[in-house]
């Protein structure tokens, strides 16, 4: 018999855009973490890379060259 997990690895990220228009604002987001390793420590390089890839999908952050500064990252598992 084979068993399959319904758990999906997710990451939560908090970032800000360091400019006057976004002063005192943060964005909290969630993304599926393809690596699947939920034991990674918060703010690890693998989580940072996954969060940056997700943040770059926002309409203006990458195409307009808007810099973002990630404040915190952590991984968790979520059942479907």
PALUMBA-352468 format. One record per residue: z, x, y of N, C-alpha, C in turn; residue in three letters. Coordinates in pm, 1 decimal, padded with zeros to 6 digits. Atoms other than C-alpha are relative to their C-alpha. Layout:
Z;X;Y;Z;X;Y;Z;X;Y;Ala
...
END
This chain:
00000.0;00084.8;-00117.6;00000.0;00000.0;00000.0;00000.0;00089.0;00123.4;Unk
00004.5;-00073.6;-00125.1;-00083.8;00126.4;00345.9;00071.6;-00078.2;00108.6;Unk
-00067.3;00060.5;-00113.6;00121.1;00061.1;00654.5;-00065.3;00048.1;00128.2;Unk
00058.8;-00032.6;-00128.5;-00016.8;00052.1;01005.9;00097.9;-00039.7;00108.7;Unk
-00091.5;00027.0;-00110.2;00184.1;00067.7;01321.4;-00070.4;-00079.8;00109.0;Unk
00050.4;00076.0;-00114.2;00133.4;-00186.9;01596.8;00049.8;00058.2;00131.8;Unk
-00052.9;-00060.3;-00121.7;00308.0;00041.6;01842.5;-00109.0;00075.8;00073.5;Unk
00092.6;-00071.9;-00087.2;00103.4;00171.8;02131.7;00081.3;00089.8;00091.8;Unk
-00068.8;-00091.3;-00091.8;00213.4;00477.9;02322.7;-00044.6;-00031.0;00142.2;Unk
00027.2;00029.8;-00140.6;00236.7;00404.8;02694.5;00068.0;00103.4;00086.6;Unk
-00070.9;-00082.3;-00096.7;00327.8;00601.9;02998.9;00014.7;-00078.8;00128.7;Unk
-00027.5;00058.2;-00131.3;00479.6;00489.0;03325.2;-00007.7;00115.2;00100.3;Unk
00010.0;-00103.6;-00102.7;00393.7;00682.6;03639.2;00033.5;-00060.3;00135.3;Unk
-00029.1;00037.2;-00138.5;00508.8;00668.3;03998.2;-00064.4;00107.8;00086.1;Unk
00062.1;-00099.6;-00086.8;00298.1;00832.4;04265.1;-00007.3;-00050.0;00142.3;Unk
00017.2;00033.5;-00141.3;00249.7;00843.3;04636.9;-00121.3;00074.5;00052.7;Unk
00111.1;-00064.5;-00069.1;-00034.2;00933.3;04867.9;00057.2;00056.2;00129.8;Unk
-00065.2;-00063.3;-00115.1;00081.7;01184.5;05128.4;-00083.8;-00005.5;00127.9;Unk
00065.8;00012.4;-00130.3;-00076.4;01047.8;05445.4;00071.3;-00107.4;00081.0;Unk
-00070.4;00091.7;-00090.3;00035.1;00840.8;05742.9;-00018.6;-00146.6;-00038.3;Unk
00026.8;00139.9;00035.1;-00127.7;00518.4;05621.5;00083.7;-00047.9;-00118.5;Unk
-00075.4;00036.6;00119.8;00075.6;00526.2;05297.9;00145.3;00048.5;00005.8;Unk
-00137.0;-00048.7;-00016.3;00403.2;00653.8;05438.2;00100.0;-00101.8;-00054.9;Unk
-00106.2;00082.5;00058.7;00708.2;00516.8;05253.7;-00050.1;-00096.6;-00107.7;Unk
00054.7;00085.1;00106.1;00485.4;00358.7;04985.2;-00011.6;00080.6;-00129.1;Unk
00024.0;-00060.1;00130.4;00477.9;00433.6;04613.7;-00075.7;-00099.3;-00085.9;Unk
00071.8;00083.2;00095.9;00259.1;00300.2;04335.1;00061.0;00026.8;-00136.8;Unk
-00052.0;-00010.4;00135.4;00408.1;00232.3;03992.8;-00106.6;-00055.4;-00092.4;Unk
00104.9;00043.7;00090.7;00161.0;00210.0;03708.6;00033.8;00028.4;-00144.4;Unk
-00015.9;-00013.6;00144.2;00131.0;00193.4;03333.7;-00136.5;00028.8;-00059.2;Unk
00126.2;-00030.6;00066.2;-00135.5;00334.9;03106.5;00025.9;00025.7;-00147.4;Unk
-00007.8;-00037.4;00140.1;-00202.5;00374.6;02737.1;-00012.3;00151.3;-00008.9;Unk
-00004.0;-00145.3;00014.7;-00129.0;00729.0;02630.5;-00064.0;00036.1;-00133.2;Unk
00078.4;-00024.1;00120.8;-00393.6;00837.7;02381.0;00061.2;00104.9;-00091.5;Unk
-00063.4;-00104.0;00081.5;-00194.4;01141.6;02263.9;00094.4;-00063.1;-00101.8;Unk
-00088.6;00073.2;00089.5;00058.3;00901.4;02114.5;00136.0;00061.4;-00023.0;Unk
-00127.7;-00066.5;00021.4;00351.2;01143.6;02127.1;00101.4;-00049.0;00102.8;Unk
-00097.7;00056.5;-00094.1;00634.3;00942.9;02282.3;00124.6;00086.5;00011.2;Unk
-00115.9;-00089.5;-00008.4;00877.0;01231.7;02229.6;-00016.9;00106.6;00107.4;Unk
00020.8;-00098.0;-00107.1;00726.9;01433.4;02514.3;00104.9;-00018.8;00108.8;Unk
-00099.1;00014.6;-00107.0;00979.2;01508.7;02788.5;-00063.7;-00058.4;00126.3;Unk
00052.6;00052.4;-00127.1;00944.0;01328.8;03122.6;-00065.3;00112.1;00081.5;Unk
00072.7;-00091.3;-00088.4;00699.9;01498.5;03360.0;-00065.8;00117.9;-00071.8;Unk
00066.6;-00108.4;00073.3;00543.9;01712.4;03084.4;-00145.6;00011.4;00044.1;Unk
00138.5;-00021.6;-00042.8;00198.8;01857.8;03141.2;-00095.9;-00098.3;-00066.2;Unk
00087.6;00096.5;00068.3;00041.3;01625.0;02880.9;00008.7;-00138.3;00065.9;Unk
-00016.1;00127.9;-00069.7;00186.8;01317.4;03053.2;-00062.2;00006.1;00138.8;Unk
00057.2;-00017.8;-00133.1;00084.9;01453.6;03392.6;-00152.2;-00012.6;-00005.8;Unk
00145.5;00006.8;00015.3;-00273.6;01496.4;03272.1;-00045.6;-00144.0;-00024.1;Unk
00036.4;00138.8;00029.9;-00285.7;01142.5;03129.6;00016.7;-00089.8;00122.5;Unk
-00022.3;00079.5;-00121.1;-00139.1;00992.9;03449.1;-00106.0;00030.4;00104.0;Unk
00101.8;-00038.2;-00098.6;-00380.5;01187.4;03669.8;-00134.6;-00061.6;-00035.6;Unk
00125.4;00063.6;00042.7;-00674.2;01060.3;03462.7;00000.6;-00147.7;00035.9;Unk
-00010.1;00142.7;-00034.0;-00550.3;00703.2;03513.6;-00005.8;-00020.4;00151.0;Unk
-00001.3;00012.2;-00146.1;-00482.6;00751.2;03885.4;-00140.2;00021.9;00056.1;Unk
00136.6;-00027.1;-00045.8;-00833.4;00892.6;03929.0;-00094.8;-00116.5;-00025.7;Unk
00083.0;00118.2;00024.1;-00970.5;00562.2;03796.2;00010.5;-00102.5;00113.1;Unk
-00010.1;00091.0;-00114.3;-00845.9;00380.5;04106.6;-00120.7;00021.1;00090.4;Unk
00126.3;00000.6;-00073.9;-01134.3;00297.2;04335.0;-00014.6;00115.1;00098.5;Unk
00018.3;-00095.5;-00109.1;-01063.7;00539.9;04617.7;00067.9;00134.9;-00020.0;Unk
-00074.2;-00125.8;00007.2;-00830.6;00813.5;04495.7;-00088.5;00119.1;-00033.3;Unk
00084.3;-00114.0;00036.2;-01094.8;01032.5;04333.1;-00129.0;00004.2;00081.3;Unk
00130.5;-00001.0;-00067.1;-01422.3;00924.1;04494.0;00011.2;00035.7;00147.3;Unk
-00017.0;-00032.5;-00141.7;-01284.2;00954.2;04847.6;00076.6;00130.5;00019.1;Unk
-00072.0;-00126.0;-00010.4;-01097.1;01273.1;04767.3;00140.9;-00014.8;00052.5;Unk
-00136.6;00022.5;-00046.6;-00758.0;01121.1;04844.1;00096.5;00067.2;-00096.9;Unk
-00097.9;-00069.6;00082.5;-00479.8;01342.4;04717.5;00112.8;-00093.7;-00038.8;Unk
-00116.1;00076.5;00042.7;-00197.7;01190.1;04517.5;00106.0;00097.0;-00049.4;Unk
-00111.1;-00083.4;00041.0;00143.0;01330.4;04435.4;00082.9;-00079.8;-00099.0;Unk
-00073.2;00071.0;00104.9;00299.9;01222.7;04104.6;00148.2;00034.7;00012.7;Unk
-00143.1;-00019.2;-00017.6;00672.9;01172.2;04138.4;00074.6;00007.5;-00132.6;Unk
-00069.5;-00000.2;00128.9;00784.2;01092.2;03781.4;-00089.0;-00063.3;-00106.5;Unk
00076.0;00049.7;00114.8;00636.2;01025.5;03437.1;00091.4;-00009.7;-00120.3;Unk
-00066.0;00000.8;00128.7;00774.6;00912.3;03105.3;-00080.6;-00083.6;-00097.2;Unk
00073.4;00068.1;00106.3;00639.1;00787.4;02772.7;00092.9;-00093.2;-00075.6;Unk
-00074.7;00093.1;00083.8;00748.4;00498.6;02552.0;-00096.2;-00067.6;-00095.5;Unk
00083.7;00073.4;00094.0;00620.1;00287.7;02263.9;00016.2;-00147.8;00026.9;Unk
00000.3;00143.1;-00026.3;00527.4;-00076.7;02301.9;-00065.4;-00070.3;-00117.7;Unk
00056.5;00076.3;00110.2;00471.8;-00320.6;02016.9;-00099.8;-00102.1;00053.0;Unk
00099.7;00098.9;-00041.1;00163.5;-00541.4;02038.7;00050.9;-00139.8;-00019.4;Unk
END
